[in-house]
C-alpha cells in the first residue's frame, strides 16, 4: 500500500453510529498494528471528545487546516491509544462552509492538507475522516480527499431510504469531484438479533447490496454508548463487550478488503 488509505466515514443521516464507528474502528485498526489518524470534520467535535480531547485543549483544529491557516501536522494530537492520532474539530468549523464558498479550490482543501501530511509522516497507514451528518462543504472535502467511503447504517425502518441517498451522493462526488472514489463497505450498526425489524432490515440491505455489506454487524450495546462519556473508545472502556469485539472483527474485514483492492490494482 503506497501512502495511507483515506476512508471517509459518512452518512447524511444523523444518529447512525458514524462517530462511534470512526472512533472504534480507528482504535481497532491501531490495536492490530496499523498507525491511524482520525480527522474530526464534524463541528460538534464528538470524535475528539470521545478520544479524550476536551474542547479547551485543542489549540489547532481542522478549521484552521481547511482555511489554510495551519498545516494538518499542527492539528494532530496523540490519544490514549498507541498508534492512534486525532486532528480535532471545533465549533468554528461550522463557519468554514461560508468562508470557503468563493474559493476556487474549496473542495480540495482537505485533500491538499492530507497529501502534505502523508509525505511528512509515511508511517501513517490509515486516515479515517469523521464526516458531519449532512451533504455540506465539509463532507465534500472529505470525499474529495478519500480513496473510499465507509457507510454506517442503522438497522431501522428508513435504512434503505437513507442508504440510497448516501449512495447517490457518492456517485455525484465520483462524477464531479473525485473519479477514484470507491465504496469500501456498509456496516450495519445498532443491530439487535432479537428484534424482527433489525433482522429484516439487515436481510433487505444484504439482498440489495450483496458483498458490499460487511459480514460484521455492530450490536446495540450499552457499553459502546457509555464509553464516550469517559473520553475513551469502547475498546479501552470494555474490551470484552460485544460491541468492542465486533469492531475488532470489522477492522479485520476492512484490512482484508484493502488487501483485495491492492491486488486488483497490481494485477
C-alpha positions as CSV (number, residue, x, y, z in Angstrom):
1,X,0.0,0.0,0.0
2,X,1.6,3.3,-1.1
3,X,0.8,6.1,1.3
4,X,-2.1,6.0,3.7
5,X,-5.6,4.8,2.6
6,X,-8.1,7.5,3.3
7,X,-11.6,6.4,4.3
8,X,-14.5,8.8,4.8
9,X,-16.9,7.5,7.4
10,X,-20.1,9.2,6.1
11,X,-23.9,9.1,6.2
12,X,-26.2,12.1,5.6
13,X,-28.5,10.8,8.3
14,X,-27.6,11.5,12.0
15,X,-27.7,9.1,14.8
16,X,-26.5,6.0,12.8
17,X,-23.3,5.4,14.8
18,X,-21.0,7.2,12.5
19,X,-18.7,8.8,15.0
20,X,-18.8,5.7,17.2
21,X,-17.7,3.7,14.2
22,X,-14.9,6.2,13.3
23,X,-13.5,6.1,16.9
24,X,-13.7,2.4,17.5
25,X,-12.7,1.3,14.0
26,X,-9.6,3.6,14.3
27,X,-8.9,2.1,17.7
28,X,-9.3,-1.5,16.5
29,X,-7.0,-0.8,13.5
30,X,-4.4,0.7,15.8
31,X,-4.7,-2.3,18.2
32,X,-3.9,-4.7,15.4
33,X,-0.8,-2.8,14.4
34,X,-1.8,-0.1,12.0
35,X,-0.9,3.6,12.5
36,X,-4.1,5.6,12.2
37,X,-5.0,9.3,12.0
38,X,-8.7,10.2,12.7
39,X,-9.6,13.5,11.2
40,X,-12.6,15.0,13.0
41,X,-14.6,17.0,10.4
42,X,-17.8,17.4,12.4
43,X,-18.3,20.8,14.1
44,X,-19.8,19.0,17.1
45,X,-16.3,17.5,17.7
46,X,-17.7,14.3,19.2
47,X,-14.9,12.2,17.8
48,X,-12.4,14.4,19.5
49,X,-14.3,14.3,22.9
50,X,-14.7,10.6,22.6
51,X,-11.0,10.2,22.3
52,X,-10.4,12.2,25.5
53,X,-9.5,15.6,23.9
54,X,-11.6,18.3,25.7
55,X,-12.6,21.3,23.6
56,X,-10.3,23.6,25.7
57,X,-7.3,21.5,24.8
58,X,-7.5,21.8,21.0
59,X,-5.1,24.7,20.1
60,X,-5.3,24.0,16.4
61,X,-8.3,22.3,14.8
62,X,-9.4,21.2,11.3
63,X,-11.0,24.6,10.9
64,X,-7.6,26.2,10.7
65,X,-6.4,23.4,8.4
66,X,-9.3,24.0,5.9
67,X,-8.8,27.7,5.9
68,X,-5.0,27.2,5.1
69,X,-4.1,28.9,8.4
70,X,-2.3,25.8,9.6
71,X,-0.8,22.6,8.3
72,X,-2.6,19.3,9.3
73,X,0.5,18.3,11.3
74,X,-0.1,21.2,13.6
75,X,-3.5,20.0,14.5
76,X,-2.6,16.3,15.0
77,X,-2.6,15.2,18.7
78,X,-1.8,11.9,20.4
79,X,-4.6,9.9,22.0
80,X,-4.7,7.4,24.8
81,X,-4.4,4.7,22.2
82,X,-1.0,3.8,20.9
83,X,-0.6,4.4,17.2
84,X,-3.9,6.4,17.0
85,X,-3.8,10.1,16.5
86,X,-6.6,12.7,16.0
87,X,-6.9,16.0,14.3
88,X,-9.7,17.5,16.4
89,X,-12.6,19.7,15.4
90,X,-14.1,22.8,17.0
91,X,-17.3,24.8,16.7
92,X,-15.6,27.3,14.4
93,X,-15.7,24.5,11.8
94,X,-19.4,25.3,11.2
95,X,-18.5,28.6,9.7
96,X,-15.9,27.1,7.3
97,X,-18.5,26.5,4.6
98,X,-19.4,30.2,4.3
99,X,-15.8,31.3,4.4
100,X,-14.8,28.9,1.7
101,X,-17.7,29.5,-0.6
102,X,-15.9,31.8,-3.1
103,X,-12.6,29.9,-3.0
104,X,-11.8,28.1,-6.3
105,X,-10.1,25.1,-4.6
106,X,-12.8,24.9,-1.8
107,X,-13.5,21.2,-2.4
108,X,-9.8,20.2,-2.3
109,X,-8.5,21.9,0.9
110,X,-8.5,18.7,2.9
111,X,-7.1,16.7,0.1
112,X,-4.1,19.1,-0.2
113,X,-3.6,19.0,3.6
114,X,-3.7,15.2,3.8
115,X,-1.2,14.8,0.9
116,X,1.3,17.2,2.5
117,X,0.9,15.4,5.9
118,X,1.3,11.9,4.3
119,X,4.6,13.0,2.7
120,X,5.9,14.1,6.1
121,X,4.5,11.1,8.0
122,X,5.0,7.9,5.9
123,X,4.2,5.6,9.0
124,X,0.5,6.5,8.8
125,X,-1.3,3.6,7.1
126,X,-4.9,4.7,7.5
127,X,-6.7,8.0,7.7
128,X,-10.3,8.0,8.8
129,X,-12.4,11.1,8.3
130,X,-15.5,11.5,10.6
131,X,-17.9,13.5,8.4
132,X,-20.8,15.6,9.7
133,X,-24.4,14.2,9.1
134,X,-25.1,16.4,6.1
135,X,-24.0,17.0,2.5
136,X,-22.0,20.1,3.3
137,X,-18.7,21.6,2.1
138,X,-17.1,19.6,4.9
139,X,-18.5,16.3,3.6
140,X,-17.5,17.2,0.0
141,X,-13.9,17.9,1.2
142,X,-13.8,14.6,2.9
143,X,-15.0,12.7,-0.1
144,X,-12.7,14.6,-2.4
145,X,-9.8,13.5,-0.3
146,X,-10.9,9.9,0.3
147,X,-10.0,6.7,-1.5
148,X,-13.2,5.1,-0.3
149,X,-16.3,5.7,1.7
150,X,-17.4,3.5,4.7
151,X,-21.1,3.9,5.4
152,X,-22.6,3.1,8.9
153,X,-26.2,2.1,8.5
154,X,-28.6,1.8,11.5
155,X,-30.9,-1.2,11.4
156,X,-34.1,0.8,11.4
157,X,-37.2,1.2,9.2
158,X,-35.8,4.0,6.9
159,X,-32.4,2.4,6.5
160,X,-32.7,1.7,2.8
161,X,-34.0,5.2,2.0
162,X,-31.1,6.7,3.8
163,X,-28.7,4.3,2.0
164,X,-30.0,5.3,-1.4
165,X,-29.3,9.0,-0.6
166,X,-25.7,8.5,0.5
167,X,-25.0,6.2,-2.5
168,X,-26.3,8.9,-4.8
169,X,-24.0,11.4,-3.1
170,X,-21.0,9.1,-3.6
171,X,-21.9,8.7,-7.2
172,X,-22.2,12.5,-7.6
173,X,-18.8,13.1,-6.0
174,X,-17.3,10.4,-8.2
175,X,-18.7,12.1,-11.3
176,X,-17.9,15.7,-10.5
177,X,-15.0,15.8,-8.0
178,X,-13.2,12.6,-7.3
179,X,-13.4,9.9,-10.0
180,X,-11.3,7.4,-8.0
181,X,-13.8,7.4,-5.0
182,X,-15.0,3.9,-4.1
183,X,-17.4,2.3,-1.7
184,X,-15.3,0.5,0.9
185,X,-18.4,-1.1,2.5
186,X,-21.6,-0.7,4.5
187,X,-21.6,-1.6,8.2
188,X,-24.8,-2.4,9.9
189,X,-25.0,-0.6,13.3
190,X,-27.2,-0.9,16.4
191,X,-28.2,-4.4,15.4
192,X,-30.4,-6.4,17.7
193,X,-30.8,-10.0,16.6
194,X,-33.8,-10.5,19.0
195,X,-35.6,-7.7,17.1
196,X,-37.6,-8.8,14.0
197,X,-37.2,-5.3,12.4
198,X,-33.4,-5.4,12.9
199,X,-33.2,-8.8,11.3
200,X,-35.5,-7.8,8.4
201,X,-33.5,-4.6,7.7
202,X,-30.2,-6.5,7.7
203,X,-31.7,-9.0,5.3
204,X,-33.0,-6.3,3.0
205,X,-29.7,-4.4,2.9
206,X,-27.7,-7.6,2.2
207,X,-30.1,-8.7,-0.5
208,X,-29.8,-5.2,-2.2
209,X,-26.1,-4.6,-1.7
210,X,-24.6,-8.1,-1.5
211,X,-20.9,-8.3,-0.5
212,X,-20.7,-4.5,-0.2
213,X,-22.2,-5.1,3.3
214,X,-19.6,-6.2,5.9
215,X,-20.2,-9.6,7.5
216,X,-19.8,-8.0,10.9
217,X,-22.8,-6.1,12.3
218,X,-22.3,-3.8,15.3
219,X,-24.7,-4.8,18.0
220,X,-26.7,-2.4,20.1
221,X,-24.6,-2.4,23.2
222,X,-24.8,-0.2,26.3
223,X,-21.0,-0.3,26.9
224,X,-20.5,1.4,23.5
225,X,-22.9,4.1,24.5
226,X,-21.2,4.7,27.9
227,X,-17.7,4.9,26.6
228,X,-17.7,8.4,25.1
229,X,-18.7,10.0,28.5
230,X,-15.5,8.6,29.9
231,X,-13.4,10.0,27.0
232,X,-12.5,6.5,25.8
233,X,-13.1,4.3,22.8
234,X,-15.3,1.3,23.7
235,X,-12.2,-1.0,23.2
236,X,-10.4,0.8,26.1
237,X,-13.6,1.1,28.2
238,X,-14.6,-2.6,27.9
239,X,-12.5,-4.7,25.5
240,X,-14.6,-7.8,26.1
241,X,-18.1,-6.3,25.5
242,X,-19.8,-7.5,22.3
243,X,-19.5,-4.1,20.7
244,X,-15.7,-3.9,21.1
245,X,-15.3,-7.4,19.8
246,X,-17.4,-6.5,16.8
247,X,-15.2,-3.5,15.9
248,X,-12.1,-5.7,16.1
249,X,-13.8,-8.1,13.5
250,X,-14.8,-5.1,11.4
251,X,-11.2,-3.8,11.4
252,X,-10.0,-7.2,10.1
253,X,-12.6,-7.0,7.3
254,X,-11.5,-3.5,6.3
255,X,-7.9,-4.6,6.1
256,X,-8.9,-7.7,4.1
257,X,-10.9,-5.5,1.6
258,X,-7.9,-3.1,1.3
259,X,-5.7,-6.1,0.5
260,X,-8.0,-7.2,-2.2
261,X,-8.1,-3.7,-3.6
262,X,-4.2,-3.6,-3.7
263,X,-4.2,-7.0,-5.5
264,X,-6.7,-5.7,-8.1
265,X,-4.6,-2.5,-8.6
266,X,-1.4,-4.5,-9.2
267,X,-2.9,-7.2,-11.4
